[in-house]
Amino acid sequence: MNKGKLFLGSCFALTLALPAMAQTIVIHAGTLIAIPGTTPLVKQSIVIEDGKVLRIENGYVRQDDSQTIDLSCCHVLPGFIDMHVHLTSKVAPGGKLRVVTENSADLALRAAEYAKLTIEAGFTTVVDLGTGRRAHEKAIYALRDATREHRLPGPRIVAVGSPISPTGKSRTGLYRSEVEDVVGPQAVCNGADDCRRAVREQVKRGADAINFYNTGSLLDDYLVEQTFTDAEMLAIVETAHSLGRKVIADGHTAAGVNAAIRAGADVLDTMPWPDKETWRLIRKNKTFFSPHLYAFAVSLGDTEESLRDGTTHWLPEPILKRMLTVKQNTSSAQEAHQRGVRIAFGSDTGVINHGDNAGEFEELVKNGLSTMDAITTATVNAASALGMEQIIGSLKKGYAADIVAFENNPLQNISELRQVVFVMRDGVVYRNEL
């Protein structure tokens, strides 16, 4: 086998090159949206060197000693960013049992499979929001490092390790005490000083960002509206920021959401039940919001009679009814868009199928975003939410050569974003069906 390429079927090749690539690549783009939110350009050449965009030129240029990739028939965009994935999880009942039957090696192999599906879907950067289990941490950090170096196919992974949570609200399920001693949740803290310790521990273990649970889970019998005290949240955010990490607050109800905003969280995840104060605080703090609408769309049916017609059909009926209220009400994403809140794309794969991330685009458009606005959530906005707006999210000089292409115009039909035909990350081609 050629050491530079691993051939996976007849329609595309996966290049497993070293990160430092000497060869110059020139992409001929028929239509180019280099900076989502701006006017598309036609007949452009993207010159790539060492995995980064060297320049973008008008017309189809040719350069000696370079590889030319012909995307002149395509619509070309920056690679997509997903702010909410769970790469070691899958949509299936029996999750509690798997926690005690699978080890970190099992999870790493599964996550590698899902990472491949994810990048082939056009998502070149993802945020893995963790599970709270040490086995997940080991698996995801190993996969992150392998994909970073292009030793395995997958997106650039921003890993939170384990979410920070208070005792009893780790969203991991409960086992007998002797089992909990082995597989119990990590990153648990109580009190401001202990929460500072938990954040530092996560960063020491390898966390690229910090996620904390500011409310209970939608899947709890009783939904706790605020888990941490205000002082604990402030300690989490201040410590993370002092260590150069962005902070994601994963919660649902207004009390916990508002406390997280006041504490300085950078991104609000899910947030189906905001109140007037929430919007005032978001506007004041310029906080990003990452809904995941598609997960609710496919998790259950549209009525009480069809509750179990979805991917989470095994859940108890009271939980499904709670989720149905979220699905039936006007979404907070729609209100956020109307109020000018910056939305960052998040799909919640692990609840939906891996590789089906682009379904979120369709839901965003259904909730009032234009097709360009929806694309911007997964590029410019998500990059800014991560503090990576000088690296990814657009195609400019010095930015990572993260590129996706589609044969048909996604600005005319957002569903075309499911039909990716070309994917490049850091100048390495992961899909080419042309």
Protein Blocks (a to p, Z undefined) as FASTA:
>chain_A
ZZkbccebjkbccddddfbafbdcddddfbacfbghiacdehiadddeehiafbdcedjd
ddehiacddfklbccddddddfbdcfkbccdehklmmmmmccfklmmmmmmmmmmmmmmn
opabdcdebjoiaklmmmmmmmmmmmmnopagcdddddehjadddehilonopadfklmm
mmmcehiaedjklmmmmmmmmmmnopabdcddfbdcfkbmbacfbfbdfklmmmmmmmmm
mnopacddddfbfklmmmmmmnopabdghjlmccfklmmmmmmnopacdddfklmmmmpc
fbfklmmncfklmpcfklmmmmmmmmmmccfklmmmmnopacdddehgojacghilmmmm
mmmmmnopafklmmmmmmmmmmmmnopmmmgopacehiacdddddfbdfklomklmmmcc
bdceehiafbdcZZ
